Amino acid sequence: MINRKADARWDGDLREGKGTISLGSGAFTGSYSFGTRFEGAQGTNPEELIAAAHAGCFSMALSSGLGKAGHKPKSIETTATVHLDKVEGGFGITGIDLVTRGQVPGISAADFQRLADEAKKNCIVSRALASVAIKLEASLV
């Protein structure tokens, strides 16, 4: 079994408090607050980290699927946008948009789209976030 971890510390109340998030690998430590999460202030937030995880996982899954289908990609670039909206009882993640661009010699747009759809459905993070609507826009460059 592979285990990954991250740590968070929060000091103070919700509105005036602040915190830090650190990846267990040591690759990232960032500050977060009510402002960074809900008001666009400088710093990170949990939803941004979910977006990063989803973009990375999806890109790897698509690269794997392309390779298994005999199409070695030169590059896959994916942006994930996590939508945080006011819902009944507070806030919630209401959707995720994946926009991916692939540089893949010799593949048709239809085959690229099919493999991107499979990657969206099967990537580990997509499966973990299955309760949220995930939209995909995929294109070749």
Buried (B, 14 or more C-beta within 10 A) or exposed (E): EEEEEEEEEEEEEEEEEBBBBBBEEEEEEBBBBBBBBBEEEEBBBBBBBBBBBBBBBBBBBBBBBBEEBEBEBEEBEBEBBBBBEEEEEEEEBEBBBBBBBBEBEEBEEEBBBBBBBBBBEBBEBBEEBEEBEBEBEBEBE
